[in-house]
């Protein structure tokens, strides 16, 4: 999906969400603020991140306003951190369709793929309208026909997992009302294409290109060696029932854990919205795979 060109001298509004645990990355945020100030942009900063920058780092931060949680309106969201920070930003954007630019302050970033050295060129492309927008699908968790108190939406994955000291769990899985299999494992991961290079990949699941309209079910440490990941259409309805010896288990929604009781009926479906991610013209998914996963590198 291509962007529409910004109007000349258009005043844009940016909401910044950052990782307050990265203490040595203040140079990048200073550079971003200087750039946006020169463009006469409105800059909103997440309150927790703003307090970290001003109190912990002692920076003199000038911004238009601070905000809490998802209480902001902006033309773009800028995620400053790794993929975990990006997922937090996506949760706060939700269904509002605000494009997210991910600046990578961490080590291995598939979602946050703009390097600190590329910040200025990335913003230049936004102001010139010369960037790409990728739409990434989201999945939703329902429990007993209702939603959780926290956000039920995941950009990467939803995983049902045993508790720390528990034995494996049993997960009965049906797809579109048809019984698939009963997993006996430490857990089960339902991954979007976006999340295929995350928890799914570390458990032997396949890499799925972001534009693919599919989901993958991958067992975590399955008891049976003939259980393999399976890819299904992303408009499928996934129904799950879990049994556990200690009568409860965890549901991890993009890493946010909720404790659920045995006997709860779980349903996972495609969310009614997508997350829009800003991509530079020079970046391509396959080259990112080669760089991040070091495909083709000779280790001899």
C-alpha positions in Angstrom: 0.0 0.0 0.0 1.4 3.4 -1.0 1.2 6.6 0.9 -0.6 9.7 -0.2 1.7 12.7 -0.5 1.7 15.2 2.3 0.8 18.7 1.4 3.8 21.2 1.3 4.5 22.7 4.7 1.7 20.5 6.2 1.8 20.6 10.0 2.0 17.0 11.3 1.3 15.6 14.7 3.5 12.8 16.1 3.0 10.7 19.2 6.2 9.2 20.6 6.2 6.0 22.6 9.6 4.8 24.0 11.4 2.2 26.0 12.3 3.6 29.4 14.8 0.8 30.1 17.2 1.8 27.4 19.4 4.3 29.3 22.0 5.0 26.6 19.8 5.9 23.7 19.0 9.5 24.5 21.0 10.8 21.5 18.4 9.5 19.1 15.4 11.0 20.9 17.2 14.4 21.0 17.9 14.1 17.2 14.2 13.3 16.5 12.9 16.2 18.6 15.3 18.6 16.9 14.2 17.4 13.5 10.5 17.7 14.3 10.9 21.1 16.0 12.6 22.3 12.8 9.5 21.1 10.8 7.2 22.9 13.3 5.5 19.5 14.1 3.4 18.9 17.1 5.0 16.3 19.4 3.2 14.3 22.0 5.1 12.0 24.3 3.9 9.1 26.4 3.9 10.2 30.1 6.0 7.3 31.4 8.6 7.8 28.7 8.6 11.6 29.2 9.2 11.2 32.9 12.1 8.8 32.1 13.7 11.3 29.7 13.3 14.3 32.0 13.8 12.8 35.5 16.1 9.8 34.9 18.1 11.1 32.0 18.0 14.8 32.9 17.1 15.9 29.4 15.4 19.2 28.6 12.5 17.9 26.6 10.2 20.4 24.8 6.9 18.8 23.5 3.4 19.9 22.8 1.8 17.6 25.4 2.1 14.3 27.2 -0.5 11.5 27.2 -1.5 8.4 29.0 -2.2 5.0 27.5 -4.0 5.4 24.2 -5.4 8.9 25.0 -3.9 10.8 22.0 -4.7 11.8 18.5 -1.9 11.9 15.9 -1.0 11.6 12.3 1.8 9.2 13.0 3.0 7.2 16.0 6.8 6.8 16.5 7.9 3.7 18.5 11.4 4.1 20.0 12.8 0.8 21.2 12.7 -2.8 20.0 9.8 -4.9 18.8 8.4 -5.1 22.3 8.0 -1.3 22.3 6.4 -1.5 18.9 3.8 -4.1 20.1 3.0 -1.7 23.0 2.5 1.1 20.5 0.3 -1.1 18.3 -1.9 -1.9 21.3 -2.4 1.8 22.1 -3.2 2.6 18.5 -5.8 -0.2 18.3 -8.4 0.2 15.6 -7.7 3.9 14.9 -5.5 3.3 11.8 -2.7 5.6 12.8 0.5 4.6 11.0 3.4 3.5 13.2 7.1 4.2 12.4 9.4 1.8 14.3 12.8 3.1 15.3 15.1 0.3 16.4 16.9 1.0 19.6 17.3 -2.7 20.4 19.2 -5.6 18.8 16.9 -7.7 16.5 14.0 -5.7 15.1 11.6 -6.9 12.4 8.9 -4.4 13.3 11.2 -1.6 14.5 13.4 -1.6 11.5 14.5 2.1 11.1 18.1 2.4 12.5 19.0 5.5 14.5 21.3 6.5 11.5 18.2 6.4 9.2 15.9 8.5 11.3 16.2 11.7 9.3 15.8 10.0 6.0 12.7 8.2 7.3 11.1 11.5 8.4 12.1 13.1 5.1 10.1 10.4 3.3 7.1 10.9 5.5 7.1 14.7 4.8 7.6 14.0 1.0 4.9 11.3 1.0 7.5 8.9 -0.4 7.0 6.0 1.9 5.1 2.7 2.0 2.3 1.6 4.3 2.0 -2.1 5.1 -1.2 -3.4 6.6 -0.7 -6.2 9.2 -3.5 -8.4 10.4 -4.4 -8.7 14.1 -6.1 -11.6 16.0 -8.5 -11.5 18.9 -9.0 -13.7 22.0 -12.4 -14.3 23.5 -13.0 -16.2 26.7 -16.4 -17.8 27.4 -18.0 -15.5 24.8 -16.6 -12.3 26.3 -13.4 -10.3 26.2 -10.6 -10.0 28.8 -10.2 -6.9 31.0 -7.0 -6.0 29.2 -6.6 -5.7 25.5 -7.7 -9.0 23.7 -5.9 -8.1 20.5 -2.5 -9.4 19.3 -0.4 -8.2 16.4 2.2 -11.0 16.8 0.7 -14.0 18.6 -1.6 -15.5 21.2 -0.1 -18.4 23.2 -1.8 -20.7 25.7 0.9 -21.8 28.2 1.3 -24.0 31.3 2.1 -22.2 34.6 5.8 -22.2 35.7 5.7 -25.3 37.9 2.9 -27.2 36.2 3.1 -30.2 34.0 2.1 -30.0 30.4 -1.4 -28.9 29.4 -3.9 -30.5 27.1 -5.5 -28.3 24.4 -8.4 -29.6 22.4 -8.5 -27.6 19.1 -11.3 -27.2 16.5 -11.1 -25.1 13.3 -14.4 -23.8 12.0 -16.3 -26.2 14.2 -14.3 -29.2 13.0 -12.1 -31.1 15.4 -8.4 -30.8 14.5 -6.3 -32.5 17.3 -5.7 -32.6 21.0 -2.3 -31.1 21.8 -0.4 -32.4 24.8 2.4 -29.8 25.2 3.8 -27.0 27.3 1.7 -24.7 25.2 0.2 -23.7 21.9 1.0 -20.6 19.8 -1.4 -19.0 17.3 0.7 -16.7 15.2 0.0 -14.1 12.6 2.4 -13.6 9.7 3.8 -10.6 11.6 4.6 -12.8 14.6 6.0 -15.7 12.6 9.6 -14.5 13.2 9.0 -14.3 16.9 7.9 -17.0 19.4 6.6 -19.1 16.5 10.0 -19.2 14.8 11.8 -20.3 18.0 9.4 -23.2 18.3 10.0 -24.5 14.8 7.1 -22.7 13.0 7.4 -21.4 9.5 8.2 -17.8 8.4 5.1 -16.2 6.8 5.3 -13.1 4.7 3.3 -10.2 6.2 0.9 -10.0 3.3 -0.2 -13.6 3.6 -3.8 -14.1 4.8 -2.9 -17.0 7.1 -2.3 -18.1 10.7 0.0 -20.8 12.1 -0.6 -23.1 15.1 2.6 -24.3 16.6 2.9 -26.5 19.7 5.4 -25.6 22.4 7.5 -28.8 23.4 4.8 -31.2 22.3 4.6 -34.6 24.0 4.2 -36.4 20.7 7.0 -36.0 18.1 4.6 -36.3 15.2 2.8 -33.1 16.0 3.8 -30.4 13.5 2.8 -26.7 12.9 -0.2 -26.2 10.7 -1.1 -23.1 8.6 -4.7 -22.1 8.1 -6.7 -19.3 6.6 -6.8 -16.2 8.8 -10.6 -16.0 8.6 -10.9 -19.3 10.4 -12.5 -19.6 13.8 -10.2 -21.4 16.3 -11.9 -22.9 19.3 -9.8 -24.2 22.2 -10.4 -26.0 25.5 -7.6 -26.4 28.0 -7.1 -29.0 30.8 -4.4 -28.5 33.4 -3.4 -30.4 36.5 -3.3 -27.3 38.6 -6.6 -26.1 37.1 -5.3 -22.9 35.5 -3.0 -21.8 32.7 -1.7 -18.6 31.1 -2.9 -16.8 28.0 -0.1 -14.6 26.6 -1.4 -11.9 24.2 1.7 -10.4 22.5 3.5 -11.2 25.7 0.9 -9.8 28.1 0.0 -12.7 30.4 -3.5 -13.4 31.8 -4.3 -16.3 34.1 -7.3 -18.4 33.0 -9.2 -21.2 34.7 -9.4 -24.7 33.3 -12.7 -25.2 31.5 -12.8 -21.8 29.9 -13.8 -21.8 26.3 -11.3 -20.0 24.2 -12.1 -18.6 20.7 -9.5 -16.9 18.5 -10.6 -14.9 15.4 -9.3 -12.3 13.0 -9.7 -8.8 14.4 -11.9 -6.3 12.4 -9.0 -4.0 11.9 -5.3 -4.0 10.8 -2.2 -2.2 12.0 -0.5 0.2 9.5 3.3 0.2 9.6 5.4 2.9 7.9 8.2 1.4 5.7 11.0 3.1 3.9 11.1 2.7 0.2 14.6 1.1 0.4 13.5 -1.7 2.8 12.2 -5.0 1.6 11.1 -8.0 3.6 13.4 -10.6 2.1 16.5 -8.4 2.5 15.4 -7.9 6.2 15.2 -11.7 6.6 18.7 -12.1 5.2 20.1 -9.4 7.4 18.3 -10.2 10.7 18.6 -14.0 10.4 21.9 -14.0 8.6 20.6 -16.2 5.8 23.4 -17.4 3.5 26.1 -16.4 5.9 29.1 -18.8 5.8 29.9 -19.7 9.4 32.9 -21.9 8.6 
